[in-house]
Amino acid sequence: MSERRLSKAEREALRAMFDGRCAYCGGQLGTRWHADHIEPIIRRAWVGQPPERPENHRIENMFPACAPCNISKASMPLESWREWLAGHVRSLNAHHSIYRLVKSFGLVIETGAPIVFHFENQNKT
């Protein structure tokens, strides 16, 4: 099943949702931003399978996202992605000596703060 592409008007409305910022990190959207499915569609075209949850392809289920956030989130549900991101600090401490070194010089300060997405501070869900 092929998904309908968003119209120019839909893309512009989506981009304006958070004043041209990524719904997740809050960074300014570039020219190559993505329309992310909040509740994901799972695509496995490389193995010849149709997408799972194609009903999630609707404008009400989309946020504007910068390419790094959307690519990182992939097909994860929002809470799974939040946990995955938070887990990287543990991984960096356990496996990356350069990270531990720059942290020892005060160049990196871990806050232990929970991950709060930009849209959660905007009251626009």
Contacts in CASP RR format, 6 or more apart in sequence:
PFRMAT RR
TARGET T0000
AUTHOR 0000-0000-0000
METHOD contacts of the structure
MODEL  1
MSERRLSKAEREALRAMFDGRCAYCGGQLGTRWHADHIEPIIRRAWVGQP
PERPENHRIENMFPACAPCNISKASMPLESWREWLAGHVRSLNAHHSIYR
LVKSFGLVIETGAPIVFHFENQNKT
1 50 0 8 1.000
1 51 0 8 1.000
1 54 0 8 1.000
3 41 0 8 1.000
3 51 0 8 1.000
3 54 0 8 1.000
3 57 0 8 1.000
4 57 0 8 1.000
6 14 0 8 1.000
6 35 0 8 1.000
6 59 0 8 1.000
6 62 0 8 1.000
10 59 0 8 1.000
11 35 0 8 1.000
13 59 0 8 1.000
14 35 0 8 1.000
14 59 0 8 1.000
14 62 0 8 1.000
14 63 0 8 1.000
14 64 0 8 1.000
15 29 0 8 1.000
15 33 0 8 1.000
15 64 0 8 1.000
17 23 0 8 1.000
17 63 0 8 1.000
17 64 0 8 1.000
17 124 0 8 1.000
18 26 0 8 1.000
18 63 0 8 1.000
18 64 0 8 1.000
18 118 0 8 1.000
18 119 0 8 1.000
18 122 0 8 1.000
18 124 0 8 1.000
20 28 0 8 1.000
20 29 0 8 1.000
20 64 0 8 1.000
21 27 0 8 1.000
21 28 0 8 1.000
21 29 0 8 1.000
21 64 0 8 1.000
21 118 0 8 1.000
22 28 0 8 1.000
22 29 0 8 1.000
22 33 0 8 1.000
22 64 0 8 1.000
22 65 0 8 1.000
22 66 0 8 1.000
22 69 0 8 1.000
22 118 0 8 1.000
23 36 0 8 1.000
23 63 0 8 1.000
23 64 0 8 1.000
23 65 0 8 1.000
23 117 0 8 1.000
23 118 0 8 1.000
23 119 0 8 1.000
24 36 0 8 1.000
24 63 0 8 1.000
24 65 0 8 1.000
24 66 0 8 1.000
24 69 0 8 1.000
24 73 0 8 1.000
24 117 0 8 1.000
24 118 0 8 1.000
24 119 0 8 1.000
25 66 0 8 1.000
25 68 0 8 1.000
25 69 0 8 1.000
25 117 0 8 1.000
25 118 0 8 1.000
26 66 0 8 1.000
26 118 0 8 1.000
27 66 0 8 1.000
27 118 0 8 1.000
29 64 0 8 1.000
29 66 0 8 1.000
30 66 0 8 1.000
32 67 0 8 1.000
33 64 0 8 1.000
33 65 0 8 1.000
33 66 0 8 1.000
33 67 0 8 1.000
34 64 0 8 1.000
34 65 0 8 1.000
34 66 0 8 1.000
34 67 0 8 1.000
34 70 0 8 1.000
34 71 0 8 1.000
35 62 0 8 1.000
35 63 0 8 1.000
35 64 0 8 1.000
35 65 0 8 1.000
36 62 0 8 1.000
36 63 0 8 1.000
36 64 0 8 1.000
36 65 0 8 1.000
36 69 0 8 1.000
36 70 0 8 1.000
36 73 0 8 1.000
37 56 0 8 1.000
37 57 0 8 1.000
37 61 0 8 1.000
37 62 0 8 1.000
38 61 0 8 1.000
38 62 0 8 1.000
38 63 0 8 1.000
38 78 0 8 1.000
39 53 0 8 1.000
39 56 0 8 1.000
39 61 0 8 1.000
39 77 0 8 1.000
40 53 0 8 1.000
40 56 0 8 1.000
40 73 0 8 1.000
40 74 0 8 1.000
40 75 0 8 1.000
40 76 0 8 1.000
40 77 0 8 1.000
41 51 0 8 1.000
41 52 0 8 1.000
41 53 0 8 1.000
41 54 0 8 1.000
41 56 0 8 1.000
41 57 0 8 1.000
41 75 0 8 1.000
42 51 0 8 1.000
42 52 0 8 1.000
42 53 0 8 1.000
42 75 0 8 1.000
43 51 0 8 1.000
43 75 0 8 1.000
44 51 0 8 1.000
44 52 0 8 1.000
45 51 0 8 1.000
63 119 0 8 1.000
65 73 0 8 1.000
72 81 0 8 1.000
72 85 0 8 1.000
73 81 0 8 1.000
76 84 0 8 1.000
78 117 0 8 1.000
82 115 0 8 1.000
82 117 0 8 1.000
85 115 0 8 1.000
86 114 0 8 1.000
86 115 0 8 1.000
89 110 0 8 1.000
89 112 0 8 1.000
92 99 0 8 1.000
92 100 0 8 1.000
93 99 0 8 1.000
93 100 0 8 1.000
93 103 0 8 1.000
99 108 0 8 1.000
102 108 0 8 1.000
103 109 0 8 1.000
103 110 0 8 1.000
119 125 0 8 1.000
END
